[in-house]
């Protein structure tokens, strides 16, 4: 029997935050952002699409990158909340 797919997240604003960073507008933004954050491209893609229940450590890595790029503190729950 196949496992149940994860339920969609209540909050997933990763794409909204990503759109605010010009460095990731072109040339494979997922690949570059994932590399800069220190997570795999497939993990980043699944988080972006909301098809996974990501590890908290991966969300924290992505949030740390967004904080550096945007120059402000961000609560991880603003980005992704299952």
Helices and strands as residue ranges (DSSP letters): E 11-12, H 14-18, G 22-24, H 29-37, H 41-49, H 56-70, H 76-79, E 80-81
